[in-house]
Amino acid sequence: MDAYRRGDWKVLRLPEPFGNGEWQLYDLSADPGEVNDLAAEHPEMVDELATAWEGYARDNGVIKPDEPVAYGKPASAGKF
């Protein structure tokens, strides 16, 4: 998962099978539940925030897993 926030704007990219692998954009002031993807309406904001994420990841040595990981999802239902 890649995510970057600036002010009320948040850009998010979830790899398959957890998402479609495309950047999504949310205005958290109007949509704190991240229900309405605004990427199509604001492609310039998507580009700006995605570029900022890439710079952050490069500058801070972010290491991404080779395979998508469902962080926070229990390994098996009903077991702790």
ABEGO torsion letter per residue (X at the ends): XBBBBBEABBBBBBBOAABAGBBBBBBAAABAAGABBAAAABAAAAAAAAAAAAAAAAAAGBBBBABBBBBGBBABBGBX
